[in-house]
Every structure is written in C-alpha cells, then in structure tokens.
Amino acid sequence: MTRFVLGIGSQRAGSTLVHHAIEASTDVFMHPLKELHYFDTLHGVRAPEALRDFSLRQLGREVDRIVGSKELDFLDARYRCYLRANRILGISPISEVSYIDLFRPFVARSSLLGEVTPEYMLLDDSAIRSMKAVVGEDAVVILICRNPVRRVLSAVKLMSTYNGLHLDDSDAREWLLRMLEGNNPWMHAQDRYNDYMGAIARYSAHFRRVVAIGYDRLTTDPGSVAAAISDVGDFRVSRDVFIAASKEQKNDLGPRFNVGMEVESMLSERYRMQLHEAQEYLGVELNR
C-alpha cells in the first residue's frame, strides 16, 4: 500500500534540506523535482501558467543538457521520472493530471513516496480535504518552522536573487519598508507563511500524522528531528545519515540582509504573536 510523505512549508525555513535529509536517510522515494506544486496549483494558490512556464523551462534546460552531453550515464530512473513529471506539468492542465502518476515508475518500486512544496502550507480547509482524498489519511505531513522575522528576511533575499535585482542592504531596507507600509500582496503572503499554528490546526483536522519541526532544531539537533519524523511517520530514519545530510548546504543564498533595527522592530511587532507561538509551542529559537 502506497503512503505519502509531504513537506508543506514553510518557505525559506529549510524545506530543501529536509527533502534531502529524508531522501538520504530513509526508504522514502523523494521526488527529484522536489516541489511538484500540484495541490497549490489545483486549488488556485499558484497560477497555472506559473507552473507550466517553470516546468517547460526545466524541461528545456535538461534537453539542452542531454543534447550537449557526451556521456549519458545520468539518464537513470530518477532522472527519467524528473523529465516525465516536468513534461506532464508543462503540457497538461493540472485538473487532468493524476498526482500519483507524477511518481512513476517508482509507484511500483516504493511503498513510500514524498515531495516538499512549501506553498501547500497555504491551502485552506477545503483544499486540504481534497488533498486527503488523493493521498489518504495515513499520509505524513511535515511542517518546517522558523523564526518569523528571520524567515521574512530570507524571503527578501530569495526575491532579490530570483528576480535578478541584486539588492544590497540599503536597497533591501527600502524595499521592505515599502512592503510593510502598503497593503502589499507579497507581505500578506509572508503573513500566511508565518501562520504556523493555523497550518498545524488545519492539517491536524484531517491527518493524524502531522509533525512540526523548527529550523534551528534541524540545524543544531538534527538527531531529534530524525526521531520525531520517524515516530510520527512510523518508518525508519537512519539517524547518522540524517545528521550528516542535514549538515550539507542546500539552497543557500548567503548572509541575510541587514536591514537595520527600525525595520526588524517593525517586523517583530507585526509578528509578535507568531514569535511567541514559535517559541512557546514549537521550540523555535528567536535568534535564528
């Protein structure tokens, strides 16, 4: 019987590292595409054209790689799964895509299938109910949490890098001030990514295997994170391998922006309740 392991968030909280560590230390087949963006696109959190364009860019890049390679030893089953999923997501309306079909040919090879898409954290109750109908109530749901202020500052760095803006500390400070002072959709998205307790409540209402882990705990005490995932997921996690994998740098954007005490104080005030919840209920260190 197939079971799913789903990382649901949060953006810039170590989701790539969790994906890598689970892949290295367990028998879970973690999808090589990592973020499938299936359920968030299906339920309107992500625009269909964003998924289509991203998938086609990925596919085009890999076609160029294949054409330009003298050796094709990287064309193994995982790579073919990666290409196939990009092709399906790039050319098919999401409503016509079968979620489990994205994992072939590994459906027949592994009883545990997984992916990590941070945007799943933003799904509402109705969408989560629909997700449960697809992945089953025995799916494992992992929420990665981080100090809300530090997470937002990292998200600014990601935005700058992804859009080629090359912001320095001063630029980032001014940009973030504009976001904070206006009724900006980007800022509202960050509010939702910081709503850890809300996400836990929504998912716990539908799934019995839900675990929240802190970014700081992942980086300073990965052995306890391995144990927590194993206990909730009811599958074996090699503690030593998980620890080793968690020490590797993944999706690192370099030092976060130094935006000054004024902006950090504004962020701390905006997320005062979330900061308290992160520390009190989730064990998230406030200086990380």
MIDO-309598 format. One record per residue (C-alpha): x, y, z; residue in one letter. Coordinates in steps of 0.02 Angstrom, whole numbers, plus 32768, in hexadecimal, padded with zeros to 4 digits. Layout:
% residues N
{c1 = X c2 = Y c3 = Z aa = a}
...
% end
This chain:
% residues 288
{c1 = 8000 c2 = 8000 c3 = 8000 aa = m}
{c1 = 8046 c2 = 80AA c3 = 7FCD aa = t}
{c1 = 805D c2 = 8130 c3 = 8051 aa = r}
{c1 = 8090 c2 = 81E5 c3 = 8034 aa = f}
{c1 = 8108 c2 = 8256 c3 = 8092 aa = v}
{c1 = 80E2 c2 = 830E c3 = 8074 aa = l}
{c1 = 814A c2 = 83A3 c3 = 80A9 aa = g}
{c1 = 80D0 c2 = 8435 c3 = 80AD aa = i}
{c1 = 813D c2 = 84CA c3 = 80DD aa = g}
{c1 = 8175 c2 = 8544 c3 = 8108 aa = s}
{c1 = 81CD c2 = 85A4 c3 = 807E aa = q}
{c1 = 8281 c2 = 85D0 c3 = 80AD aa = r}
{c1 = 827B c2 = 8560 c3 = 8147 aa = a}
{c1 = 82E7 c2 = 84CF c3 = 8110 aa = g}
{c1 = 826D c2 = 846E c3 = 80A2 aa = s}
{c1 = 82F4 c2 = 8441 c3 = 8023 aa = t}
{c1 = 8363 c2 = 8400 c3 = 80AE aa = l}
{c1 = 82D6 c2 = 8395 c3 = 80F5 aa = v}
{c1 = 82B3 c2 = 834E c3 = 8048 aa = h}
{c1 = 836A c2 = 8320 c3 = 8034 aa = h}
{c1 = 837D c2 = 82D6 c3 = 80E3 aa = a}
{c1 = 82E1 c2 = 8268 c3 = 80D2 aa = i}
{c1 = 8319 c2 = 822E c3 = 8026 aa = e}
{c1 = 83C5 c2 = 81FF c3 = 8069 aa = a}
{c1 = 8390 c2 = 81AB c3 = 810B aa = s}
{c1 = 82EF c2 = 814D c3 = 80E6 aa = t}
{c1 = 829C c2 = 80DA c3 = 8068 aa = d}
{c1 = 8227 c2 = 8167 c3 = 8033 aa = v}
{c1 = 8233 c2 = 818E c3 = 7F7A aa = f}
{c1 = 823F c2 = 824B c3 = 7F7F aa = m}
{c1 = 820F c2 = 8290 c3 = 7ED5 aa = h}
{c1 = 82A9 c2 = 82D5 c3 = 7E7A aa = p}
{c1 = 8244 c2 = 836F c3 = 7E49 aa = l}
{c1 = 822E c2 = 8393 c3 = 7F04 aa = k}
{c1 = 81A4 c2 = 8415 c3 = 7EF2 aa = e}
{c1 = 811A c2 = 83CE c3 = 7E85 aa = l}
{c1 = 80A2 c2 = 845F c3 = 7EA7 aa = h}
{c1 = 8012 c2 = 83EA c3 = 7E82 aa = y}
{c1 = 7F94 c2 = 8411 c3 = 7F0A aa = f}
{c1 = 7FB9 c2 = 84CB c3 = 7F17 aa = d}
{c1 = 7F9F c2 = 84DF c3 = 7E5B aa = t}
{c1 = 7F06 c2 = 846E c3 = 7E5B aa = l}
{c1 = 7EB5 c2 = 84DA c3 = 7EE1 aa = h}
{c1 = 7EE4 c2 = 8586 c3 = 7EA0 aa = g}
{c1 = 7F72 c2 = 85B5 c3 = 7F16 aa = v}
{c1 = 7FEC c2 = 85B2 c3 = 7E84 aa = r}
{c1 = 7FC2 c2 = 85EE c3 = 7DD5 aa = a}
{c1 = 7FBA c2 = 855F c3 = 7D55 aa = p}
{c1 = 8027 c2 = 85C1 c3 = 7CDB aa = e}
{c1 = 80AE c2 = 85D2 c3 = 7D61 aa = a}
{c1 = 80B8 c2 = 8515 c3 = 7D73 aa = l}
{c1 = 80B1 c2 = 84FB c3 = 7CB7 aa = r}
{c1 = 813A c2 = 8579 c3 = 7C91 aa = d}
{c1 = 81AA c2 = 853A c3 = 7D1D aa = f}
{c1 = 8197 c2 = 8484 c3 = 7CE6 aa = s}
{c1 = 81BA c2 = 84AC c3 = 7C2F aa = l}
{c1 = 8255 c2 = 850F c3 = 7C5E aa = r}
{c1 = 8293 c2 = 847D c3 = 7CC5 aa = q}
{c1 = 826F c2 = 8405 c3 = 7C37 aa = l}
{c1 = 82C6 c2 = 8473 c3 = 7BB6 aa = g}
{c1 = 8360 c2 = 8483 c3 = 7C24 aa = r}
{c1 = 836B c2 = 83C7 c3 = 7C37 aa = e}
{c1 = 8354 c2 = 83A8 c3 = 7B7D aa = v}
{c1 = 83E7 c2 = 841D c3 = 7B5E aa = d}
{c1 = 844B c2 = 83BC c3 = 7BDF aa = r}
{c1 = 8425 c2 = 8316 c3 = 7B8A aa = i}
{c1 = 844C c2 = 8358 c3 = 7ADC aa = v}
{c1 = 84F0 c2 = 83A2 c3 = 7B17 aa = g}
{c1 = 852C c2 = 830C c3 = 7B7B aa = s}
{c1 = 85A9 c2 = 828F c3 = 7B3A aa = k}
{c1 = 857E c2 = 8214 c3 = 7BC3 aa = e}
{c1 = 84CA c2 = 81EC c3 = 7BF2 aa = l}
{c1 = 84E9 c2 = 8189 c3 = 7C91 aa = d}
{c1 = 8479 c2 = 8202 c3 = 7CF2 aa = f}
{c1 = 83E0 c2 = 81C4 c3 = 7C92 aa = l}
{c1 = 83A9 c2 = 8151 c3 = 7D1F aa = d}
{c1 = 82F9 c2 = 812E c3 = 7D5E aa = a}
{c1 = 82F6 c2 = 81C5 c3 = 7DD3 aa = r}
{c1 = 832A c2 = 8239 c3 = 7D46 aa = y}
{c1 = 82A5 c2 = 81F1 c3 = 7CD2 aa = r}
{c1 = 8224 c2 = 820D c3 = 7D5B aa = c}
{c1 = 825F c2 = 82C1 c3 = 7D69 aa = y}
{c1 = 8250 c2 = 82DD c3 = 7CAC aa = l}
{c1 = 81A7 c2 = 8287 c3 = 7CA3 aa = r}
{c1 = 815D c2 = 82EE c3 = 7D31 aa = a}
{c1 = 8197 c2 = 8391 c3 = 7CE2 aa = n}
{c1 = 814D c2 = 835E c3 = 7C3B aa = r}
{c1 = 80A5 c2 = 8332 c3 = 7C89 aa = i}
{c1 = 809C c2 = 83D1 c3 = 7CF0 aa = l}
{c1 = 80D6 c2 = 8439 c3 = 7C5C aa = g}
{c1 = 8057 c2 = 83FF c3 = 7BDC aa = i}
{c1 = 7FBF c2 = 83BF c3 = 7C3B aa = s}
{c1 = 7F39 c2 = 8422 c3 = 7C98 aa = p}
{c1 = 7F51 c2 = 83FE c3 = 7D50 aa = i}
{c1 = 7E9D c2 = 83C2 c3 = 7D5F aa = s}
{c1 = 7EC7 c2 = 8335 c3 = 7CE5 aa = e}
{c1 = 7F66 c2 = 82FE c3 = 7D40 aa = v}
{c1 = 7F64 c2 = 8269 c3 = 7DB6 aa = s}
{c1 = 7FD1 c2 = 828F c3 = 7E4C aa = y}
{c1 = 8011 c2 = 81DE c3 = 7E62 aa = i}
{c1 = 803A c2 = 81D5 c3 = 7DA9 aa = d}
{c1 = 80C0 c2 = 8258 c3 = 7DC5 aa = l}
{c1 = 8122 c2 = 81D9 c3 = 7E2C aa = f}
{c1 = 812C c2 = 8150 c3 = 7DA9 aa = r}
{c1 = 8188 c2 = 80DB c3 = 7D95 aa = p}
{c1 = 81AB c2 = 80DD c3 = 7E50 aa = f}
{c1 = 80F8 c2 = 80BB c3 = 7E84 aa = v}
{c1 = 8118 c2 = 8002 c3 = 7E6A aa = a}
{c1 = 81C5 c2 = 8009 c3 = 7EBB aa = r}
{c1 = 81A6 c2 = 8065 c3 = 7F5D aa = s}
{c1 = 8119 c2 = 8064 c3 = 7FDC aa = s}
{c1 = 814C c2 = 8112 c3 = 8018 aa = l}
{c1 = 8146 c2 = 81A6 c3 = 7FA1 aa = l}
{c1 = 816F c2 = 8259 c3 = 7FD0 aa = g}
{c1 = 8186 c2 = 830D c3 = 7F9A aa = e}
{c1 = 8198 c2 = 83B8 c3 = 7FEC aa = v}
{c1 = 8135 c2 = 844F c3 = 7FAE aa = t}
{c1 = 8132 c2 = 84E0 c3 = 802B aa = p}
{c1 = 8097 c2 = 852D c3 = 7FDA aa = e}
{c1 = 802E c2 = 849A c3 = 8018 aa = y}
{c1 = 8036 c2 = 84F4 c3 = 80C0 aa = m}
{c1 = 7FBF c2 = 8576 c3 = 8076 aa = l}
{c1 = 7F33 c2 = 84FD c3 = 8049 aa = l}
{c1 = 7E8C c2 = 851B c3 = 809D aa = d}
{c1 = 7E21 c2 = 8499 c3 = 80F1 aa = d}
{c1 = 7DC2 c2 = 846A c3 = 8053 aa = s}
{c1 = 7E63 c2 = 8452 c3 = 7FEF aa = a}
{c1 = 7EB0 c2 = 83E8 c3 = 807A aa = i}
{c1 = 7E16 c2 = 837B c3 = 807C aa = r}
{c1 = 7E2B c2 = 8364 c3 = 7FC0 aa = s}
{c1 = 7EE4 c2 = 833C c3 = 7FD8 aa = m}
{c1 = 7EB7 c2 = 82B7 c3 = 8059 aa = k}
{c1 = 7E44 c2 = 8263 c3 = 7FDB aa = a}
{c1 = 7EDB c2 = 8250 c3 = 7F68 aa = v}
{c1 = 7F6A c2 = 8223 c3 = 7FE1 aa = v}
{c1 = 7F04 c2 = 81CB c3 = 8068 aa = g}
{c1 = 7EF0 c2 = 81EF c3 = 8121 aa = e}
{c1 = 7F8F c2 = 818E c3 = 814B aa = d}
{c1 = 7FFE c2 = 820A c3 = 80F0 aa = a}
{c1 = 808B c2 = 825A c3 = 8155 aa = v}
{c1 = 8087 c2 = 8318 c3 = 815A aa = v}
{c1 = 8125 c2 = 8377 c3 = 818C aa = i}
{c1 = 8122 c2 = 8432 c3 = 81B0 aa = l}
{c1 = 81CB c2 = 8488 c3 = 81BE aa = i}
{c1 = 81C3 c2 = 8527 c3 = 8227 aa = c}
{c1 = 823C c2 = 85B6 c3 = 823F aa = r}
{c1 = 8249 c2 = 8658 c3 = 82A0 aa = n}
{c1 = 81C8 c2 = 86C1 c3 = 823F aa = p}
{c1 = 8236 c2 = 875C c3 = 8233 aa = v}
{c1 = 82CF c2 = 86FC c3 = 81F8 aa = r}
{c1 = 8264 c2 = 869C c3 = 817D aa = r}
{c1 = 8221 c2 = 873C c3 = 812E aa = v}
{c1 = 82D1 c2 = 8784 c3 = 811E aa = l}
{c1 = 8306 c2 = 86E5 c3 = 80C6 aa = s}
{c1 = 826E c2 = 86F1 c3 = 8055 aa = a}
{c1 = 82A5 c2 = 87A1 c3 = 8022 aa = v}
{c1 = 834F c2 = 8758 c3 = 7FF3 aa = k}
{c1 = 82F9 c2 = 86D2 c3 = 7F8B aa = l}
{c1 = 828C c2 = 8754 c3 = 7F34 aa = m}
{c1 = 8326 c2 = 87BC c3 = 7F09 aa = s}
{c1 = 8388 c2 = 8727 c3 = 7EC9 aa = t}
{c1 = 82F9 c2 = 86D9 c3 = 7E66 aa = y}
{c1 = 82CE c2 = 877D c3 = 7E10 aa = n}
{c1 = 8383 c2 = 87B1 c3 = 7DF2 aa = g}
{c1 = 836F c2 = 8853 c3 = 7E54 aa = l}
{c1 = 841A c2 = 884A c3 = 7EAA aa = h}
{c1 = 83DC c2 = 88AC c3 = 7F41 aa = l}
{c1 = 8459 c2 = 88E3 c3 = 7FC4 aa = d}
{c1 = 842C c2 = 88FE c3 = 807D aa = d}
{c1 = 83F1 c2 = 89B0 c3 = 805E aa = s}
{c1 = 8388 c2 = 897F c3 = 7FC7 aa = d}
{c1 = 833B c2 = 88EE c3 = 8028 aa = a}
{c1 = 8311 c2 = 8961 c3 = 80B9 aa = r}
{c1 = 82B5 c2 = 89DD c3 = 8048 aa = e}
{c1 = 825C c2 = 8953 c3 = 7FE9 aa = w}
{c1 = 8222 c2 = 88FE c3 = 8088 aa = l}
{c1 = 81E8 c2 = 89A4 c3 = 80D2 aa = l}
{c1 = 8179 c2 = 89BD c3 = 8039 aa = r}
{c1 = 8133 c2 = 890E c3 = 804F aa = m}
{c1 = 810E c2 = 892D c3 = 8107 aa = l}
{c1 = 80BF c2 = 89D7 c3 = 80EE aa = e}
{c1 = 804B c2 = 89A3 c3 = 8060 aa = g}
{c1 = 7FBF c2 = 8925 c3 = 804D aa = n}
{c1 = 8033 c2 = 88B5 c3 = 7FE9 aa = n}
{c1 = 800A c2 = 8803 c3 = 7FAF aa = p}
{c1 = 80C0 c2 = 87CC c3 = 7FCA aa = w}
{c1 = 80B7 c2 = 87FF c3 = 8080 aa = m}
{c1 = 8010 c2 = 87A9 c3 = 8098 aa = h}
{c1 = 805B c2 = 870A c3 = 8050 aa = a}
{c1 = 80E5 c2 = 8715 c3 = 80D2 aa = q}
{c1 = 8061 c2 = 8727 c3 = 8159 aa = d}
{c1 = 8015 c2 = 8683 c3 = 8121 aa = r}
{c1 = 80BE c2 = 862C c3 = 811A aa = y}
{c1 = 80D9 c2 = 8661 c3 = 81CF aa = n}
{c1 = 8032 c2 = 861D c3 = 820A aa = d}
{c1 = 8078 c2 = 8579 c3 = 824A aa = y}
{c1 = 7FF2 c2 = 8557 c3 = 82CC aa = m}
{c1 = 7F69 c2 = 8574 c3 = 824C aa = g}
{c1 = 7FB9 c2 = 84F9 c3 = 81D3 aa = a}
{c1 = 7FD0 c2 = 8477 c3 = 825C aa = i}
{c1 = 7F1A c2 = 8489 c3 = 828F aa = a}
{c1 = 7EDA c2 = 8478 c3 = 81DD aa = r}
{c1 = 7F42 c2 = 83E0 c3 = 81B3 aa = y}
{c1 = 7F29 c2 = 838B c3 = 825B aa = s}
{c1 = 7E6D c2 = 8392 c3 = 823E aa = a}
{c1 = 7E83 c2 = 831D c3 = 81A9 aa = h}
{c1 = 7F25 c2 = 82BB c3 = 81C4 aa = f}
{c1 = 7F5D c2 = 825C c3 = 825E aa = r}
{c1 = 8017 c2 = 825B c3 = 8230 aa = r}
{c1 = 8048 c2 = 8313 c3 = 823D aa = v}
{c1 = 80EF c2 = 834D c3 = 8282 aa = v}
{c1 = 8134 c2 = 83FE c3 = 8293 aa = a}
{c1 = 81F1 c2 = 8415 c3 = 829D aa = i}
{c1 = 8257 c2 = 84B2 c3 = 82B9 aa = g}
{c1 = 82DE c2 = 84EF c3 = 8242 aa = y}
{c1 = 8356 c2 = 850B c3 = 82D3 aa = d}
{c1 = 8335 c2 = 845C c3 = 8314 aa = r}
{c1 = 8357 c2 = 8416 c3 = 8268 aa = l}
{c1 = 8400 c2 = 846D c3 = 8260 aa = t}
{c1 = 8438 c2 = 8456 c3 = 8314 aa = t}
{c1 = 83E7 c2 = 83B3 c3 = 834B aa = d}
{c1 = 83BC c2 = 8352 c3 = 82AD aa = p}
{c1 = 83BA c2 = 82AD c3 = 830A aa = g}
{c1 = 831E c2 = 82E2 c3 = 836A aa = s}
{c1 = 82CC c2 = 8316 c3 = 82C6 aa = v}
{c1 = 82F2 c2 = 826C c3 = 827B aa = a}
{c1 = 82A2 c2 = 8219 c3 = 8313 aa = a}
{c1 = 8207 c2 = 8289 c3 = 8309 aa = a}
{c1 = 81EC c2 = 8264 c3 = 8250 aa = i}
{c1 = 8206 c2 = 81A9 c3 = 826E aa = s}
{c1 = 818D c2 = 81A6 c3 = 8301 aa = d}
{c1 = 8102 c2 = 8203 c3 = 82A8 aa = v}
{c1 = 811E c2 = 81B6 c3 = 81FE aa = g}
{c1 = 8136 c2 = 8104 c3 = 823F aa = d}
{c1 = 81C6 c2 = 80E0 c3 = 81C9 aa = f}
{c1 = 827F c2 = 80C9 c3 = 81E9 aa = r}
{c1 = 82F3 c2 = 815F c3 = 81E1 aa = v}
{c1 = 83AE c2 = 813E c3 = 81E9 aa = s}
{c1 = 83E1 c2 = 81BA c3 = 826F aa = r}
{c1 = 8498 c2 = 81C5 c3 = 823E aa = d}
{c1 = 8472 c2 = 81DE c3 = 8186 aa = v}
{c1 = 83ED c2 = 8260 c3 = 81AC aa = f}
{c1 = 8467 c2 = 82C0 c3 = 8219 aa = i}
{c1 = 84EE c2 = 82BC c3 = 8193 aa = a}
{c1 = 8474 c2 = 82F2 c3 = 810B aa = a}
{c1 = 8430 c2 = 8381 c3 = 8175 aa = s}
{c1 = 84DE c2 = 83CF c3 = 817E aa = k}
{c1 = 84E8 c2 = 83E6 c3 = 80C2 aa = e}
{c1 = 84C1 c2 = 8493 c3 = 807D aa = q}
{c1 = 8424 c2 = 8491 c3 = 8013 aa = k}
{c1 = 83D8 c2 = 8526 c3 = 7FB7 aa = n}
{c1 = 8449 c2 = 859C c3 = 8018 aa = d}
{c1 = 843B c2 = 8652 c3 = 7FE1 aa = l}
{c1 = 84C7 c2 = 8693 c3 = 804E aa = g}
{c1 = 84B6 c2 = 870A c3 = 80E3 aa = p}
{c1 = 840A c2 = 8755 c3 = 80FE aa = r}
{c1 = 83F1 c2 = 880F c3 = 80E3 aa = f}
{c1 = 841A c2 = 8886 c3 = 8172 aa = n}
{c1 = 8384 c2 = 88FA c3 = 8167 aa = v}
{c1 = 83A0 c2 = 8957 c3 = 820C aa = g}
{c1 = 834C c2 = 895A c3 = 82B4 aa = m}
{c1 = 82B7 c2 = 89C4 c3 = 827B aa = e}
{c1 = 827C c2 = 8948 c3 = 81F9 aa = v}
{c1 = 82A2 c2 = 88B1 c3 = 8267 aa = e}
{c1 = 823C c2 = 8902 c3 = 82F2 aa = s}
{c1 = 81AC c2 = 891D c3 = 8279 aa = m}
{c1 = 81B4 c2 = 8867 c3 = 8247 aa = l}
{c1 = 81BD c2 = 882F c3 = 82FD aa = s}
{c1 = 8123 c2 = 8896 c3 = 8326 aa = e}
{c1 = 80C5 c2 = 8853 c3 = 828F aa = r}
{c1 = 80ED c2 = 87A0 c3 = 82C1 aa = y}
{c1 = 80E9 c2 = 87B3 c3 = 837E aa = r}
{c1 = 8066 c2 = 872B c3 = 8396 aa = m}
{c1 = 80BA c2 = 86B7 c3 = 8318 aa = q}
{c1 = 8163 c2 = 86D0 c3 = 836D aa = l}
{c1 = 8115 c2 = 869E c3 = 8413 aa = h}
{c1 = 80C1 c2 = 8606 c3 = 83C7 aa = e}
{c1 = 8160 c2 = 85D2 c3 = 836E aa = a}
{c1 = 81C2 c2 = 85D3 c3 = 8410 aa = q}
{c1 = 813D c2 = 8599 c3 = 848A aa = e}
{c1 = 80EB c2 = 850E c3 = 8427 aa = y}
{c1 = 8165 c2 = 84DE c3 = 839E aa = l}
{c1 = 820E c2 = 84F6 c3 = 83F4 aa = g}
{c1 = 824D c2 = 856C c3 = 836E aa = v}
{c1 = 82E1 c2 = 85D5 c3 = 83A9 aa = e}
{c1 = 82C2 c2 = 868F c3 = 8395 aa = l}
{c1 = 8375 c2 = 86BC c3 = 8368 aa = n}
{c1 = 837F c2 = 864D c3 = 82CE aa = r}
% end
